[in-house]
Amino acid sequence: MRIALAQLLSDTDPAVNLKLVEDYTRRAADAGARLVAFPEGTMCRFGVPLAPVAEPLDGAWADEVRRIAQGAGITVLAGMFTPAPDGRVTNTILATGPDVDAHYHKIHMYDAFGFAESEAVAPGREPVVITVDGVGVGITLCYDVRFPALYTELADRGAQLITVHASWGAGPGKLEQWTLLARARALDSQSFVAAVDQGYPGDELATSTKAPTGVGGSVVASPLGEVVAAAGDDPQLLVTDIDIDRVAPTRETLAVLRNRSEFAQIDKAESPR
């Protein structure tokens, strides 16, 4: 399966960002990719009020992404913000393409490193797996990558490839944490992990706000945690082939998922009543 990661720099104007979605999607399709993953906040970068730009999933911005995906004939996963009932927004990935129309709301809020995402963003509740060309694709967002249980749950639900869409916060050691966590979640779930980040916006923006604005370093990891492809910190389209047929043998040989279930049952049976 050929996939593409669109490491871009989102603007604060959703209309400008739609042009980026169209350009990167066309290039991904021309390269033969069947799926192109865009970062968290593709609709609008962090660091500005999000409620004014949020739109429903049947709004104009999402519909334009659908049009782009249908025209290119591939599945597009793009980060956007949708209104939440309590006045906040939800941090959402829209997944759309010839045979897909789904969405995922970010579960784990980035209340860390001096930033409080939950002040403006309401959490989602449900893990999501879609199917692209017969491949189960789990969807996660940024801070989710620090929580292994979500990734094993997605594998349990049939994911063979798991995407991570991020606008990772800059700071000492943060790029190393980002790439390490993506590889660790591939090992946990014994799945391919395709982790796409916003590019690094430069020192001035990155240091002038506590909002996460991206560090680059998009990476694709194998079910054994190997780096299949990696990007630098500048905007680029990363295109790579992944061998989905590696997933089943890896899960059989290094039976982490099966062992976890077996020993969980033993622990439960032997626990004091």
Sequence and secondary structure as in RCSB ss.txt:
>XXXX:A:sequence
MRIALAQLLSDTDPAVNLKLVEDYTRRAADAGARLVAFPEGTMCRFGVPLAPVAEPLDGAWADEVRRIAQGAGIT
VLAGMFTPAPDGRVTNTILATGPDVDAHYHKIHMYDAFGFAESEAVAPGREPVVITVDGVGVGITLCYDVRFPAL
YTELADRGAQLITVHASWGAGPGKLEQWTLLARARALDSQSFVAAVDQGYPGDELATSTKAPTGVGGSVVASPLG
EVVAAAGDDPQLLVTDIDIDRVAPTRETLAVLRNRSEFAQIDKAESPR
>XXXX:A:secstr
 EEEEEE    S HHHHHHHHHHHHHHHHHTT SEEE  TTSSS SSS STTT   TTSHHHHHHHHHHHHHTSE
EEEEEEEE TTSSEEEEEEEEETTEEEEEE  S  EETTEEGGGTEE      EEEETTEEEEEEEGGGGG HHH
HHHHHHTT SEEEEEE    STTHHHHHHHHHHHHHHHHTSEEEEEE     HHHHHH SS       EEE TTS
 EEEE  SS EEEEEE  GGGHHHHHHHS HHHHHHHHHHHHHHHS  
